[in-house]
Structures are given as structure tokens and as C-alpha cells.
């Protein structure tokens, strides 16, 4: 894939037209808009529910609370995974209150009704006291569609939705070289936030904020526009390729000493950074060569299937409407915002980080949360943003603008977004949202 230069900076193969709809404030603030999303958007998309590592034996389960819904995914005897609404068909009590566990019987804490992993009622108090006869074997939990891709488990409320792999296009093919199937989720953190879920989605649909919100990234990610490639796909997903292992061209990092942490990265791959004084831009190719030569011997077996671009660059995949997958050769980040059950000015932010299993390695160094053991959910917590508990240093920076933007969107002085060309992905995101929630505009 060739990076395109010029004003547009959009891939000629993956570009989409926009209409120029005004991005109104009500979509961030009104209960009516929120109800429209609950009615017309959320029931029809695939939701990421968890990772397959949590579902190894029959009866293992995970729970995903989403807005007003709660879904449980359960491992079956035949090795498959099935998903059910987390509600008892007796009187609606939530069945599972914990995030994960294992049980031969899903038991309602109210009246003791028990269901097997396939969702069938197998035990009930006073079975002969039902007008229809003993309900065991007849009553079942309400099932949803459940499918997997790589290490991830997804569920969908819409029985007519396209299959998961079709909905995910083009990412299963584009990400195949990373070998995600056996990567380990080391970080699993989330936070309640005081802003609408779309504020952070807008943020992840542009890189315009990097120089101001994430200035420290400029020394090892080139966020310069001529070398950044944007892609928009027909199905509503989009992507951004950013050149990695290279300092930004927005500032003069290329004529002096190799800046940190690029110097440490070079040293880690046996490259003397002093040899690249005044030509920092050449380090990227040197690191590609070193990774090719040294990576497999260091346990990075997945390097063999990666392109040179994948070995050093950052592939930021944004799936409509609320899921982001950011790929680098040694880290997969999942970044997502989900709606609050009742308040449009609140949401839940989730941040997962997965890492490839490296033979002999017991630790992952330099994660967004520091050095951590290389094991499932080595760091896992839920917090309230602003209480001092980090969700990752870059994610903390992203969330820092959320509350102030929510406040500003309530102002009569805000009359609609005024966007740059590089923020076209935001424009299209909201036009797709308009089509779903409000209906497509009339032709002509």
C-alpha cells in the first residue's frame, strides 16, 4: 500500500463521499437521540463481549453489561460458545452478577431456577405447580447470535445481521499477519465517564489532536500529514496508517541526536543510535532489518508473517460505531466507549491491551500501564475517570478532553462542527449515524 501525498491524504482505493451534514449538539446531549440509538443502532451491530481465553471448559462464562442489556457467553460441551440474555425467564431477575466464572448450572439467586450451559431449564422448585406442567427441558434462556474472530468473542441481538467475519471486513484479512489468535489480554481496564460515548469516537476518528494532546508521541510516531494514510470503507469502518519508528515531520527531530525513546528502541535491536545523528529518518529501515534478523530468535514468531509496514508502523482500525483496534507488531489495543443506560452525558470507556506470547518471556515491558506480567488480565480494574486511577497514559490524555467538550456542546454558541479535511472520517461517522437514527435523506 502506497502512502498518498497531497491535500486529501485519503487512499484512492478506500475513500467515500460525504454530504456535509451539520454535526449537531443534540446527538451528544439529548435523551431523544439516545433513545434513537438504543432503538435503531445498538441492536444491529456486533458487540465485542470478551476473549476466548476466558472460556476454556464447559460451563465457563463471561458477562458483558452493555447499556441496559446484559449478555452472558457460555462455553458448550462441543467447544462452541453460545450467548444468552442475562435474564431469568421466570420473573426477569439477572442471573449472573459477576464478570466471569464457571458453573455446571446457571442459577437464579431469586427462586433457584437452574439452567445448563446450553440455556435449558434443568431444575426448578415445585415443578408440579405449573399449569403447563413441569417446565424443565421446555423453558430456555433467550439466545443471541455469538461468533468468534481471533481471540475475541462477539454477540449480536439481530438475528438477520451479516455474519461476524463479513461485518468485520476488511480487518480479518488485513490483520491476519499479526497472528492475533493466541495473543494474551494483559490489561483489562474501564472507567465511568462524564461525557457522551461519541466524543471519544470522534477523537479516535482523527489524528489532528496528536500534537496537542499527545505531544510525547511525536518522537517515535510520525503524525505528519503527508505520510499518514486514511482509509474509509463502504461498510462504515475506517482506518489510519501512521509511520512508526520515525519522529514526526511536524518538528525538526531529524537533524540532531536521535530523540528518546527512539534511541532506546534502536539500542534494543542492536543499533547504535549515535550512528544516525542527523538522519533519524533512516532508523525505520534499520529497525525493520534488525527485526527480520533478530525477531524470530527472540521469540517473535509472528514477525515472519508480517509485512515491513506491519513490523514498524501503527494501524489504527475504527469499526462503526464504537470499537477501535490499534495494531503495532507487539501490541493490540482495544479502545471502546459504550452508552450509559439512561444519561446521554455519560458513558463507559474500556481499554484492553493484548500481547503475543513470547517463549520464555514472563513480563511485558513498556505497556501503557508500565511493566506487567505476561498473563491474562494481569491488570484489571473498573474506576471512575478523574478519581486518579489510570486507564493508560495515552488513554488518560484522550479522556481528559471529554468532560470539557461535553460542557461546551451544551452551549448555544456551538452551532455545529467546523472540520479540517483530515477529519473527514468524523463527518462520515456522523452521516452514517444520521442515516441509522434519523433515516437516510430523500434523494433528489
Number of C-alpha atoms within 10 A of each C-alpha: 8 8 15 17 14 9 10 16 19 22 19 13 10 13 18 17 10 14 8 11 13 13 19 14 18 14 21 22 20 15 15 12 16 23 15 15 18 17 13 15 15 20 15 16 20 25 19 19 22 22 19 19 15 20 23 16 16 19 22 19 27 24 22 20 15 16 16 10 11 17 24 24 29 32 23 20 12 8 12 14 25 21 29 22 21 23 19 23 17 12 9 11 14 17 23 21 11 10 11 17 14 18 14 12 18 24 20 19 14 13 13 13 20 22 24 20 24 21 22 19 22 17 18 16 11 8 11 11 10 9 7 7 10 16 18 16 13 10 15 18 19 14 20 18 19 23 19 18 16 15 18 15 24 21 25 25 20 14 12 9 15 14 14 19 14 12 18 17 15 15 18 15 10 11 16 13 17 24 17 21 13 14 23 22 26 22 28 19 20 23 22 18 22 22 26 27 23 21 20 21 23 16 18 24 25 18 16 16 13 17 16 9 16 14 10 14 17 21 23 22 21 24 25 19 21 15 19 20 22 27 19 23 15 11 14 18 24 25 24 23 22 24 24 24 28 26 28 23 18 12 12 9 20 20 12 13 16 26 18 13 15 21 21 15 16 22 14 12 17 14 17 14 19 14 12 20 17 14 15 23 20 14 24 23 14 17 22 19 15 16 21 17 13 14 17 14 11 13 15 18 17 19 22 15 13 18 13 17 18 23 25 23 21 22 23 21 23 25 23 19 21 21 20 23 19 18 20 19 21 19 20 23 19 21 21 23 25 22 25 21 17 13 16 23 21 23 24 24 24 19 19 21 24 25 23 23 20 18 11 8 11 12 13 19 12 9 16 17 15 10 11 18 15 21 18 18 19 13 16 15 13 16 17 16 20 14 8 9 15 20 27 18 13 16 17 17 14 18 22 14 15 21 18 12 14 19 13 13 20 14 10 8 8 11 12 12 14 9 11 11 12 19 17 21 26 21 24 22 23 21 22 19 20 16 11 15 19 14 11 12 9 5 4 3
